[in-house]
Amino acid sequence: MDVQIYSLPALIQLAHKPFAPNTALISIGDFGDEPPVLDYEPAHMLRLNFDDIMLSDIDYENCGKYAFRLFSETQAKQIADFVYQHLRDTTTFLCQCRFGQSRSAAVAAAIQEHFEHNGMDIFADEKERYFPNIMVFRTTLKALNERAERKHDKFDAEPTAWMIRRDGKAIPCLQHLYGNEENVEETLYAAEWLYQHTARQKTQALVLDLIAAYGASLNPHRNAVRNLLLAIKNKPYVFLTYSFIWDVMEKLYYTHPDSVEHLNRKVIEQLNSEFLRARLGGLYHTVKGCRDMYFRISSDDFDWSDVISRFLRAHAHQTNTVTIVRDEESTGEAWFYQYANGALLDKAPYTGAPVRIFPPDPERK
């Protein structure tokens, strides 16, 4: 996909000749502006009017009768719908605003970030041509992501793996999330997910501290957020996402890089304490048609019996047997939980009755 940024004069100049086939234009004007008069028009065109301002720019006491219009979520959804509507028959998207620096650059960056994961290239333009409006970027990227979820819902079919929180909320996932004391970037990958799904503000704060400390450790002489964005751009694998860093950047405060190791351990502890891991059809991989439900527990300070019982009732139509084990991957320990009578929960038939679980006697571990 080719995404190009134009100012109004540059677009008018370009329109002196017919546009290339399969071109779509997102044209942005100030509140109250008329659409541009073009000699030729592209195959598809979306016109939006909003001012190049953010909430923080507005001086409500002194703005008088000046009329302005902020970029809205509705307009962001219009952009997302327009892009997806013409995705198959469009090879070039043109983004235009008055100066071709802020609003159009923000929309272009969001499109590139969503589809190509390189929206940072516009923010980090070496020629300093662009100064993307961050509110427009964030809102457009969110709308594009939501539009993609509607089109390609990962969980159209029934999920087979979950991260289950202490309060019983079961969150479907493609793979279970783990941290790694030896590789902080593996923990950061899980930490982004944890920040979005934890019920604990303390855990969110720990995640932000870890991200800030890691960012500072990359280059102590440069801004941590810039370090993070450059690392995301340059590494050949995903450990954090641009959109997440943009969302939390204002909450990232300086944290000493020497604390990375300690914070890494604390985030892992919180992940393993608040969540258990469940999978239908296999301990680590789902076998199609298998009706064995597996649970892996990492924590010692919480009785998961009621949470597991509620989950099993909700998934009784899928479950024939139940296996509950210590999570070896996160604890290094491998043993089965048991019933009060000592019977191991190892492919135990599921009868619909509440499940009360106990760790085995020490000599049986």
C-alpha positions as CSV (number, residue, x, y, z in Angstrom):
1,M,0.0,0.0,0.0
2,D,1.3,3.4,-1.0
3,V,0.3,6.3,1.4
4,Q,1.2,9.8,0.4
5,I,0.9,13.2,2.2
6,Y,-0.1,16.4,0.4
7,S,-0.7,20.0,1.2
8,L,-3.7,21.8,-0.4
9,P,-1.5,23.6,-3.0
10,A,0.4,20.4,-3.9
11,L,-2.9,18.5,-4.3
12,I,-4.3,21.2,-6.6
13,Q,-1.1,21.0,-8.7
14,L,-1.3,17.2,-8.8
15,A,-4.9,17.4,-10.0
16,H,-4.0,19.3,-13.1
17,K,-3.6,15.8,-14.7
18,P,-5.8,12.7,-14.2
19,F,-5.0,10.7,-11.1
20,A,-3.6,7.2,-11.5
21,P,-6.3,4.5,-11.4
22,N,-7.0,3.0,-8.0
23,T,-6.3,6.2,-6.1
24,A,-8.3,7.3,-3.1
25,L,-8.1,10.7,-1.4
26,I,-8.8,11.7,2.2
27,S,-9.1,15.5,2.1
28,I,-9.1,17.5,5.3
29,G,-10.1,21.1,5.7
30,D,-10.6,23.5,8.5
31,F,-14.0,23.9,10.0
32,G,-16.2,25.8,7.6
33,D,-13.9,25.3,4.6
34,E,-15.3,24.3,1.2
35,P,-13.9,21.2,-0.5
36,P,-10.9,21.9,-2.9
37,V,-11.8,22.6,-6.5
38,L,-9.8,20.1,-8.6
39,D,-9.4,19.8,-12.3
40,Y,-9.5,16.0,-12.0
41,E,-10.7,13.9,-9.0
42,P,-9.5,10.5,-7.9
43,A,-11.7,7.4,-8.1
44,H,-12.7,7.7,-4.4
45,M,-12.7,10.7,-2.1
46,L,-13.6,11.4,1.5
47,R,-13.9,14.9,2.7
48,L,-13.6,15.9,6.4
49,N,-13.6,19.2,8.2
50,F,-12.0,19.7,11.6
51,D,-9.4,22.1,13.0
52,D,-5.8,21.3,13.8
53,I,-6.2,21.5,17.5
54,M,-6.3,19.2,20.6
55,L,-8.2,19.5,23.8
56,S,-5.1,20.8,25.6
57,D,-4.8,23.7,23.0
58,I,-8.2,25.2,23.8
59,D,-8.4,28.2,26.1
60,Y,-12.1,28.1,27.0
61,E,-12.0,31.4,29.0
62,N,-10.5,33.5,26.2
63,C,-11.6,31.8,23.0
64,G,-14.6,34.2,22.7
65,K,-17.0,33.4,19.9
66,Y,-14.4,31.6,17.8
67,A,-16.0,28.5,16.3
68,F,-13.8,25.4,16.2
69,R,-14.3,21.7,15.6
70,L,-12.2,19.0,17.2
71,F,-11.5,15.7,15.4
72,S,-14.1,13.2,16.5
73,E,-14.4,9.5,16.9
74,T,-17.1,9.6,14.3
75,Q,-14.7,11.1,11.8
76,A,-12.1,8.5,12.7
77,K,-14.6,5.8,12.0
78,Q,-15.4,7.4,8.7
79,I,-11.7,7.2,7.7
80,A,-11.5,3.6,8.9
81,D,-14.6,2.6,6.9
82,F,-13.5,4.5,3.8
83,V,-10.0,2.8,3.9
84,Y,-11.5,-0.7,4.4
85,Q,-14.2,-0.1,1.8
86,H,-11.7,0.7,-0.9
87,L,-8.8,-1.5,0.3
88,R,-9.2,-4.1,-2.5
89,D,-9.4,-1.7,-5.4
90,T,-7.0,1.0,-4.2
91,T,-3.2,1.0,-4.4
92,T,-2.6,4.6,-3.4
93,F,-4.1,6.6,-0.5
94,L,-3.6,10.3,-0.6
95,C,-3.9,12.2,2.6
96,Q,-4.2,16.0,2.3
97,C,-4.7,19.0,4.7
98,R,-3.9,22.7,4.4
99,F,-0.1,22.4,4.9
100,G,0.4,18.7,4.6
101,Q,2.2,18.5,7.9
102,S,-0.1,17.7,10.9
103,R,-3.6,16.4,10.3
104,S,-2.9,14.6,7.0
105,A,0.4,13.3,8.4
106,A,-1.4,11.9,11.4
107,V,-3.9,10.1,9.3
108,A,-1.2,8.7,7.0
109,A,0.9,7.6,10.0
110,A,-2.2,5.8,11.4
111,I,-2.9,4.0,8.1
112,Q,0.8,2.9,7.8
113,E,1.0,1.8,11.4
114,H,-2.2,-0.2,11.1
115,F,-1.3,-2.0,7.9
116,E,2.5,-1.9,7.7
117,H,3.6,-1.2,11.3
118,N,5.8,1.6,10.2
119,G,3.9,4.7,11.2
120,M,6.8,5.8,13.2
121,D,8.7,6.6,10.0
122,I,6.4,9.7,9.5
123,F,7.0,10.9,13.1
124,A,10.7,10.3,12.7
125,D,11.0,11.9,9.3
126,E,14.7,12.9,8.9
127,K,13.7,16.0,6.8
128,E,11.4,17.1,9.6
129,R,8.6,17.7,7.1
130,Y,5.8,16.3,9.4
131,F,4.4,17.1,12.8
132,P,1.5,14.7,13.2
133,N,-1.4,15.7,15.4
134,I,-1.1,13.0,18.1
135,M,-4.9,13.1,18.9
136,V,-5.8,12.5,15.3
137,F,-3.2,9.7,15.0
138,R,-4.4,7.9,18.1
139,T,-8.1,8.2,17.4
140,T,-7.6,7.1,13.7
141,L,-5.4,4.2,14.7
142,K,-7.9,3.0,17.3
143,A,-10.8,3.2,14.7
144,L,-8.8,1.2,12.2
145,N,-8.0,-1.4,14.7
146,E,-11.6,-1.7,15.8
147,R,-12.7,-1.9,12.1
148,A,-10.2,-4.7,11.5
149,E,-11.6,-6.6,14.5
150,R,-15.0,-6.4,13.0
151,K,-13.8,-7.7,9.7
152,H,-11.4,-10.3,10.9
153,D,-12.5,-11.4,14.3
154,K,-9.9,-13.7,15.6
155,F,-12.5,-15.5,17.8
156,D,-15.3,-16.1,15.3
157,A,-14.9,-19.7,16.2
158,E,-15.1,-20.7,19.9
159,P,-11.8,-20.0,21.6
160,T,-9.8,-22.9,23.0
161,A,-7.3,-21.0,25.2
162,W,-7.9,-18.5,28.0
163,M,-6.1,-16.4,30.6
164,I,-8.5,-16.5,33.6
165,R,-8.4,-13.8,36.2
166,R,-9.0,-14.2,39.9
167,D,-12.4,-12.6,39.7
168,G,-13.4,-15.2,37.1
169,K,-13.1,-13.2,34.0
170,A,-11.9,-15.5,31.2
171,I,-10.0,-13.7,28.4
172,P,-9.6,-15.6,25.2
173,C,-6.1,-15.7,23.7
174,L,-4.3,-17.3,20.8
175,Q,-1.4,-18.3,23.1
176,H,-0.8,-18.1,26.8
177,L,1.2,-15.1,28.2
178,Y,4.4,-15.6,30.1
179,G,7.3,-13.5,31.4
180,N,10.9,-14.4,31.3
181,E,13.4,-13.4,34.0
182,E,16.3,-13.9,31.5
183,N,14.7,-11.9,28.7
184,V,12.9,-8.7,29.6
185,E,11.5,-8.3,26.1
186,E,9.5,-11.5,26.5
187,T,8.1,-10.0,29.7
188,L,7.3,-6.7,28.0
189,Y,5.3,-8.5,25.3
190,A,3.2,-10.1,28.1
191,A,3.2,-6.8,30.1
192,E,1.4,-4.9,27.4
193,W,-1.4,-7.5,27.6
194,L,-1.3,-7.5,31.4
195,Y,-1.7,-3.7,31.5
196,Q,-4.8,-3.9,29.4
197,H,-6.4,-6.8,31.4
198,T,-5.3,-6.6,35.0
199,A,-7.9,-5.5,37.6
200,R,-5.1,-4.0,39.7
201,Q,-3.9,-0.4,39.4
202,K,-0.7,-1.5,41.3
203,T,0.1,-3.9,38.5
204,Q,-0.5,-1.3,35.8
205,A,1.9,1.0,37.6
206,L,4.5,-1.8,37.8
207,V,4.2,-2.4,34.0
208,L,4.7,1.3,33.3
209,D,7.7,1.4,35.6
210,L,9.2,-1.6,33.8
211,I,8.6,-0.1,30.4
212,A,10.1,3.3,31.5
213,A,13.2,1.6,33.0
214,Y,13.7,-0.5,29.9
215,G,13.4,2.5,27.7
216,A,16.0,4.4,29.8
217,S,18.3,1.5,29.7
218,L,18.5,1.5,25.9
219,N,20.2,4.9,25.8
220,P,20.6,6.9,29.0
221,H,21.4,10.1,27.0
222,R,18.1,10.0,25.1
223,N,14.4,10.3,25.9
224,A,13.0,6.9,27.0
225,V,9.9,7.1,24.8
226,R,12.1,7.8,21.8
227,N,14.3,4.9,22.7
228,L,11.2,2.6,22.9
229,L,9.8,3.8,19.5
230,L,13.1,3.3,17.8
231,A,13.6,-0.1,19.3
232,I,10.1,-1.1,18.2
233,K,11.0,0.1,14.7
234,N,14.4,-1.6,14.5
235,K,13.8,-5.0,16.1
236,P,12.7,-7.8,13.8
237,Y,10.2,-9.1,16.3
238,V,7.3,-7.6,18.3
239,F,7.8,-7.0,22.0
240,L,5.7,-3.8,22.4
241,T,3.5,-2.0,19.9
242,Y,3.6,1.6,18.8
243,S,-0.1,2.2,19.6
244,F,0.4,1.1,23.2
245,I,3.4,3.4,23.7
246,W,1.5,6.3,22.2
247,D,-1.4,5.6,24.6
248,V,0.7,5.4,27.8
249,M,3.6,7.8,26.9
250,E,2.3,10.6,29.1
251,K,2.3,8.2,32.1
252,L,5.9,7.1,31.6
253,Y,8.1,8.8,34.2
254,Y,11.8,8.4,34.5
255,T,12.7,5.1,36.2
256,H,16.3,4.2,36.8
257,P,17.6,1.6,34.3
258,D,19.2,-0.4,37.1
259,S,15.7,-1.4,38.3
260,V,14.9,-3.4,35.1
261,E,15.8,-6.8,36.6
262,H,13.8,-6.2,39.8
263,L,10.8,-4.8,38.0
264,N,10.9,-7.7,35.5
265,R,10.5,-10.2,38.4
266,K,7.7,-8.2,40.0
267,V,5.7,-8.0,36.8
268,I,6.1,-11.7,36.2
269,E,4.9,-12.4,39.8
270,Q,1.8,-10.2,39.3
271,L,1.0,-12.0,36.0
272,N,1.3,-15.4,37.5
273,S,-0.5,-14.4,40.7
274,E,-3.6,-12.8,39.1
275,F,-4.1,-15.3,36.2
276,L,-4.3,-19.0,35.6
277,R,-4.0,-20.5,32.1
278,A,-6.7,-22.8,30.6
279,R,-6.9,-24.7,27.4
280,L,-9.4,-27.0,25.8
281,G,-7.9,-30.1,24.0
282,G,-4.4,-30.2,25.3
283,L,-2.0,-28.9,27.9
284,Y,0.1,-26.8,25.5
285,H,-1.6,-27.3,22.1
286,T,-5.2,-27.8,21.2
287,V,-6.1,-31.1,19.5
288,K,-9.2,-30.7,17.4
289,G,-12.1,-32.7,18.8
290,C,-10.5,-33.3,22.2
291,R,-12.8,-32.5,25.1
292,D,-10.2,-32.5,27.9
293,M,-10.0,-29.2,29.8
294,Y,-6.6,-28.3,31.2
295,F,-5.8,-25.7,33.9
296,R,-2.3,-24.5,34.8
297,I,-1.8,-22.7,38.1
298,S,1.2,-20.7,39.1
299,S,0.1,-19.0,42.3
300,D,0.3,-20.2,45.9
301,D,-1.8,-17.5,47.7
302,F,-5.2,-18.1,46.1
303,D,-7.7,-20.9,46.0
304,W,-8.8,-21.2,42.4
305,S,-11.6,-23.8,43.1
306,D,-14.6,-21.5,42.7
307,V,-13.2,-19.8,39.6
308,I,-12.5,-23.1,37.9
309,S,-15.9,-24.5,38.9
310,R,-17.7,-21.4,37.4
311,F,-15.6,-21.7,34.2
312,L,-16.4,-25.4,33.9
313,R,-20.1,-24.8,34.3
314,A,-19.9,-22.2,31.5
315,H,-18.1,-24.7,29.3
316,A,-19.8,-27.9,30.3
317,H,-20.9,-28.5,26.7
318,Q,-17.2,-28.7,25.6
319,T,-15.8,-30.7,28.6
320,N,-15.5,-34.4,29.3
321,T,-12.5,-34.5,31.6
322,V,-10.6,-32.1,33.8
323,T,-6.8,-31.8,34.4
324,I,-5.4,-29.3,36.8
325,V,-1.6,-29.0,37.1
326,R,1.1,-26.8,38.6
327,D,2.3,-24.6,35.7
328,E,5.8,-26.0,35.1
329,E,6.7,-23.4,32.6
330,S,6.3,-20.5,35.1
331,T,7.3,-22.3,38.3
332,G,9.6,-25.1,37.3
333,E,7.4,-27.5,39.3
334,A,5.3,-30.3,37.7
335,W,2.6,-32.0,39.7
336,F,-1.2,-32.6,39.6
337,Y,-3.7,-31.0,42.0
338,Q,-6.0,-33.4,43.7
339,Y,-9.5,-33.8,45.2
340,A,-9.9,-33.9,49.0
341,N,-9.9,-37.7,48.9
342,G,-6.4,-37.7,47.3
343,A,-7.6,-38.6,43.7
344,L,-5.5,-36.8,41.2
345,L,-7.1,-34.3,38.8
346,D,-5.6,-36.0,35.8
347,K,-8.3,-36.4,33.2
348,A,-10.8,-36.7,35.9
349,P,-14.4,-37.1,34.5
350,Y,-16.4,-33.9,34.7
351,T,-19.7,-34.5,36.4
352,G,-20.9,-30.9,36.7
353,A,-20.3,-30.8,40.4
354,P,-18.2,-28.0,42.0
355,V,-14.5,-28.8,41.9
356,R,-12.5,-28.4,45.1
357,I,-8.8,-28.6,44.5
358,F,-5.8,-29.3,46.8
359,P,-2.1,-29.5,46.3
360,P,-0.7,-32.9,46.9
361,D,1.0,-34.0,50.0
362,P,4.7,-32.9,49.9
363,E,5.9,-36.4,49.5
364,R,3.7,-36.9,46.4
365,K,5.1,-33.9,44.6
